[in-house]
């Protein structure tokens, strides 16, 4: 089981989330929200508002959990406003 670590740059807080294998195909934005992580988005995942960006300019609404873990094997997500 993989771990995703949410790092709030504003607060310095970290939250660790376990990712079961069956969740790899889920949209990252909606998966994070299901885990109780507040991720900004005014377009509800359509990719137009670009408010759900994390490090490297990635949009959480435009990738699955599995795609994120391939791009960022450490599982670290940095969010500026958290």
N, C-alpha and C positions, 0 to 999 in steps of 0.2 A: 504494500500500500504506500502510495506517494503522499508527501506532505506539501501543502502550499502554505507559505508564510506571507501574511499580509503585513506590510510595514507602512505605517502612517508617517509621512515625512514631517507633517506639522506637529504631531504629538509625540513622535518617537516610539509609539506603542507598536507591539507586534502581536499578531494572532495567528496561531497555527491551526490548519484545517486538514483533516485526513481525507484523502481522495480515493474512494473505492474504485476499482477498475471499471465497473459498469457506468461510472460517471464521466469517463473520458470523452464520450461523444456529445456531451451536453455543451450548450453555448456557455462560455465562461461568464459573461455578464449575469445571466439568469442563474447559473449555478452559485456564483458568489452571493447573489441576493437571497437564494434559498438557504444559504449558510448564515444569513444574518449580517452580511457585510454590506454597508451602504455604499453603492457605486452610483455616481451621478449619471443621468441620462434623461434627456427630454424627448428623444425620438423613439423611445421604447425599443431600442435595439436595431433600428434601421440603418445605423452607420452615418447619419447625416449631421448630427449635432456635435459629434466628436468629444463629448463631455466625459465619456467613460474611458479616456486614455489612461494608460499606465506607462511605466518606463519604456524607453525606445519608441515612443509614439504609438504603441500598439493600442488598438481599440478592443476592449473586452467583448464587445458585441459582435466582432468580426472573426472570432476564433473560438474553437472548442477548448475544453479543458485539456484534452490530449495534445492539441496543437501548441497550446501555451507551454506545456511541460517539455515538448520537443525543443521549442525555441529557447526556453529558460529552464534547463535541467535542475537548477537549484530550487525551483518552485517559488522563488521570491517575487512578490508583487509589491511594487512601491506606488503608493497613492499620495499625491501631494497635499490634498486637503483633509486627509484623515489624521 
